[in-house]
C-alpha cells in the first residue's frame, strides 16, 4: 500500500504553502525554533517548557518539574521530570513508594508499575504475598496482595492499628497487643501471665482469683470462676 504524495521544502525551517506553491517561514511564534512537515502537516519545533498548539509554540504553564508539553484532542499533556506526572495540566508528584518503576496519573489517580516481586495496593508498590510470605492476622492473599481484616494493616497485615503507637497499652516493655480474628478487635495483655492489665491506669497489676478462676482488671478486680465454682471474697 502506497502513501500519499506531498510537497516539502528542502530547507526544513520553511513550510510549503499549497496555496501559493512556495516555501514560507514557519511562523511558529517567539518560542519556536523552526518547523518540519509530516505528511504535509506543519509541526513546530518549540523551545524549553513550550509546546506546539495548532501550529504555534505556546508556553506550557506546567509549573516546576516540567520540560515541555504537547496538545491533542484531549487537551494539554505535560512532559514531566522523574517522580512527577501530568495531572490536570500541571506536573504533580507521583509516588508509589521506593519499589516503583513508574508512576502515571490516569483519571485523577496514580497508576503504579512496580518492581519484580512487588504489586500495587492502595496506590503503593508493596511486597507480594505467596506460600513463603503469608498474610498475618487473618489476612487473605488475593492476586499476590494481602487483603487485611479490619483493625490490621501493612504489607502482610502485620500491624495492629489500635496498638500501632502503643498509646492504648501504655508501657510496651511489659504489655503486648493481642488481635482477635473473631471480633476484629485488639486488646492489651500483660506479658507476665500472672498479672492482669488495668485498662484505666494502663499498668499491669497482681490479680489472683485462686486456682479455679481467671482474673481480669478492668475498673477493679474481676474474677471469672470455672464451672462449679463461685467467687467469695475475691477468690474462686
GIBELGI-V419514 format. One record per residue. N is the residue number from 1. PHI is phi as a letter, one per 40 degrees, with the letter a starting at -180 (* if undefined). PSI is psi as a letter, one per 20 degrees, with the letter a starting at -180 (999 if undefined). OMEGA is omega as a letter, one per 30 degrees, with the letter a starting at -180 (NA if undefined). Layout:
n=N phi=PHI psi=PSI omega=OMEGA
n=N phi=PHI psi=PSI omega=OMEGA
This chain:
n=1 phi=* psi=p omega=a
n=2 phi=b psi=q omega=l
n=3 phi=c psi=r omega=l
n=4 phi=c psi=q omega=l
n=5 phi=c psi=q omega=l
n=6 phi=a psi=r omega=a
n=7 phi=c psi=q omega=l
n=8 phi=a psi=q omega=l
n=9 phi=c psi=p omega=l
n=10 phi=d psi=h omega=l
n=11 phi=c psi=o omega=a
n=12 phi=c psi=i omega=l
n=13 phi=c psi=i omega=l
n=14 phi=b psi=q omega=a
n=15 phi=b psi=p omega=a
n=16 phi=c psi=p omega=l
n=17 phi=c psi=o omega=a
n=18 phi=c psi=h omega=a
n=19 phi=c psi=g omega=a
n=20 phi=c psi=i omega=a
n=21 phi=f psi=k omega=l
n=22 phi=b psi=r omega=l
n=23 phi=c psi=p omega=a
n=24 phi=b psi=r omega=l
n=25 phi=d psi=q omega=a
n=26 phi=c psi=h omega=a
n=27 phi=f psi=l omega=l
n=28 phi=c psi=j omega=l
n=29 phi=g psi=r omega=a
n=30 phi=c psi=i omega=a
n=31 phi=c psi=j omega=a
n=32 phi=c psi=q omega=l
n=33 phi=b psi=j omega=a
n=34 phi=h psi=a omega=l
n=35 phi=a psi=r omega=l
n=36 phi=b psi=r omega=l
n=37 phi=b psi=p omega=l
n=38 phi=b psi=o omega=a
n=39 phi=f psi=l omega=l
n=40 phi=g psi=i omega=a
n=41 phi=b psi=p omega=a
n=42 phi=c psi=p omega=l
n=43 phi=b psi=p omega=a
n=44 phi=c psi=q omega=l
n=45 phi=c psi=o omega=a
n=46 phi=b psi=q omega=a
n=47 phi=c psi=a omega=a
n=48 phi=c psi=p omega=l
n=49 phi=g psi=k omega=l
n=50 phi=b psi=r omega=a
n=51 phi=a psi=r omega=a
n=52 phi=c psi=o omega=l
n=53 phi=b psi=o omega=l
n=54 phi=f psi=l omega=l
n=55 phi=g psi=k omega=a
n=56 phi=a psi=p omega=a
n=57 phi=c psi=p omega=a
n=58 phi=b psi=q omega=l
n=59 phi=c psi=q omega=a
n=60 phi=c psi=h omega=a
n=61 phi=f psi=l omega=l
n=62 phi=c psi=j omega=a
n=63 phi=g psi=b omega=a
n=64 phi=c psi=r omega=l
n=65 phi=g psi=k omega=l
n=66 phi=b psi=q omega=l
n=67 phi=b psi=h omega=a
n=68 phi=i psi=a omega=a
n=69 phi=a psi=r omega=l
n=70 phi=a psi=r omega=a
n=71 phi=b psi=q omega=l
n=72 phi=a psi=a omega=a
n=73 phi=c psi=i omega=l
n=74 phi=c psi=j omega=l
n=75 phi=h psi=b omega=a
n=76 phi=c psi=q omega=l
n=77 phi=b psi=p omega=a
n=78 phi=c psi=q omega=l
n=79 phi=c psi=o omega=a
n=80 phi=b psi=q omega=l
n=81 phi=c psi=r omega=l
n=82 phi=d psi=p omega=a
n=83 phi=g psi=i omega=l
n=84 phi=b psi=q omega=a
n=85 phi=a psi=q omega=a
n=86 phi=c psi=p omega=l
n=87 phi=a psi=o omega=l
n=88 phi=f psi=l omega=l
n=89 phi=g psi=j omega=l
n=90 phi=b psi=q omega=l
n=91 phi=c psi=o omega=a
n=92 phi=b psi=q omega=l
n=93 phi=c psi=p omega=a
n=94 phi=b psi=o omega=a
n=95 phi=b psi=o omega=l
n=96 phi=b psi=j omega=l
n=97 phi=g psi=r omega=a
n=98 phi=c psi=i omega=a
n=99 phi=b psi=k omega=l
n=100 phi=c psi=q omega=l
n=101 phi=c psi=g omega=a
n=102 phi=a psi=q omega=l
n=103 phi=b psi=p omega=l
n=104 phi=b psi=q omega=l
n=105 phi=c psi=p omega=l
n=106 phi=a psi=p omega=a
n=107 phi=f psi=k omega=l
n=108 phi=g psi=i omega=a
n=109 phi=b psi=q omega=a
n=110 phi=c psi=q omega=l
n=111 phi=b psi=p omega=a
n=112 phi=c psi=p omega=l
n=113 phi=b psi=o omega=a
n=114 phi=b psi=q omega=l
n=115 phi=c psi=r omega=l
n=116 phi=d psi=p omega=a
n=117 phi=g psi=j omega=l
n=118 phi=b psi=q omega=a
n=119 phi=b psi=q omega=a
n=120 phi=c psi=p omega=l
n=121 phi=a psi=p omega=l
n=122 phi=f psi=l omega=l
n=123 phi=g psi=k omega=l
n=124 phi=b psi=q omega=l
n=125 phi=c psi=p omega=a
n=126 phi=b psi=r omega=a
n=127 phi=d psi=q omega=l
n=128 phi=c psi=q omega=l
n=129 phi=c psi=q omega=l
n=130 phi=a psi=a omega=a
n=131 phi=c psi=h omega=a
n=132 phi=c psi=h omega=l
n=133 phi=b psi=n omega=a
n=134 phi=c psi=q omega=l
n=135 phi=c psi=p omega=a
n=136 phi=c psi=r omega=l
n=137 phi=f psi=k omega=l
n=138 phi=g psi=j omega=l
n=139 phi=c psi=q omega=a
n=140 phi=b psi=p omega=l
n=141 phi=c psi=o omega=a
n=142 phi=b psi=o omega=a
n=143 phi=f psi=l omega=l
n=144 phi=g psi=j omega=l
n=145 phi=b psi=p omega=a
n=146 phi=c psi=p omega=l
n=147 phi=c psi=o omega=a
n=148 phi=c psi=q omega=l
n=149 phi=c psi=r omega=l
n=150 phi=d psi=p omega=l
n=151 phi=g psi=i omega=l
n=152 phi=b psi=q omega=l
n=153 phi=a psi=a omega=a
n=154 phi=h psi=r omega=a
n=155 phi=d psi=h omega=a
n=156 phi=b psi=k omega=l
n=157 phi=f psi=k omega=a
n=158 phi=c psi=i omega=a
n=159 phi=c psi=p omega=l
n=160 phi=c psi=o omega=a
n=161 phi=d psi=g omega=a
n=162 phi=c psi=h omega=a
n=163 phi=b psi=j omega=a
n=164 phi=d psi=g omega=a
n=165 phi=b psi=i omega=a
n=166 phi=g psi=j omega=a
n=167 phi=c psi=h omega=a
n=168 phi=c psi=i omega=a
n=169 phi=b psi=i omega=l
n=170 phi=g psi=c omega=a
n=171 phi=c psi=o omega=a
n=172 phi=c psi=i omega=l
n=173 phi=c psi=h omega=a
n=174 phi=b psi=i omega=a
n=175 phi=b psi=q omega=l
n=176 phi=b psi=q omega=a
n=177 phi=b psi=p omega=a
n=178 phi=b psi=p omega=a
n=179 phi=b psi=p omega=l
n=180 phi=b psi=o omega=l
n=181 phi=c psi=h omega=a
n=182 phi=c psi=h omega=a
n=183 phi=b psi=i omega=a
n=184 phi=f psi=k omega=a
n=185 phi=b psi=q omega=l
n=186 phi=b psi=q omega=l
n=187 phi=b psi=q omega=l
n=188 phi=c psi=q omega=l
n=189 phi=a psi=q omega=l
n=190 phi=c psi=p omega=l
n=191 phi=c psi=h omega=l
n=192 phi=c psi=o omega=a
n=193 phi=c psi=i omega=l
n=194 phi=c psi=i omega=a
n=195 phi=b psi=q omega=l
n=196 phi=b psi=q omega=a
n=197 phi=c psi=p omega=l
n=198 phi=c psi=o omega=a
n=199 phi=c psi=h omega=a
n=200 phi=c psi=g omega=a
n=201 phi=b psi=i omega=l
n=202 phi=f psi=l omega=l
n=203 phi=b psi=r omega=l
n=204 phi=c psi=p omega=a
n=205 phi=b psi=q omega=l
n=206 phi=c psi=p omega=a
n=207 phi=a psi=o omega=a
n=208 phi=b psi=p omega=l
n=209 phi=b psi=j omega=a
n=210 phi=g psi=r omega=a
n=211 phi=c psi=i omega=a
n=212 phi=b psi=k omega=l
n=213 phi=a psi=r omega=l
n=214 phi=b psi=p omega=a
n=215 phi=b psi=p omega=l
n=216 phi=b psi=r omega=a
n=217 phi=b psi=n omega=l
n=218 phi=b psi=o omega=a
n=219 phi=f psi=l omega=a
n=220 phi=h psi=q omega=a
n=221 phi=c psi=p omega=l
n=222 phi=b psi=p omega=l
n=223 phi=b psi=p omega=l
n=224 phi=b psi=o omega=a
n=225 phi=c psi=q omega=l
n=226 phi=c psi=r omega=a
n=227 phi=d psi=p omega=l
n=228 phi=g psi=i omega=a
n=229 phi=b psi=q omega=l
n=230 phi=b psi=q omega=a
n=231 phi=c psi=p omega=l
n=232 phi=a psi=o omega=l
n=233 phi=f psi=l omega=l
n=234 phi=g psi=j omega=a
n=235 phi=b psi=q omega=l
n=236 phi=c psi=999 omega=NA
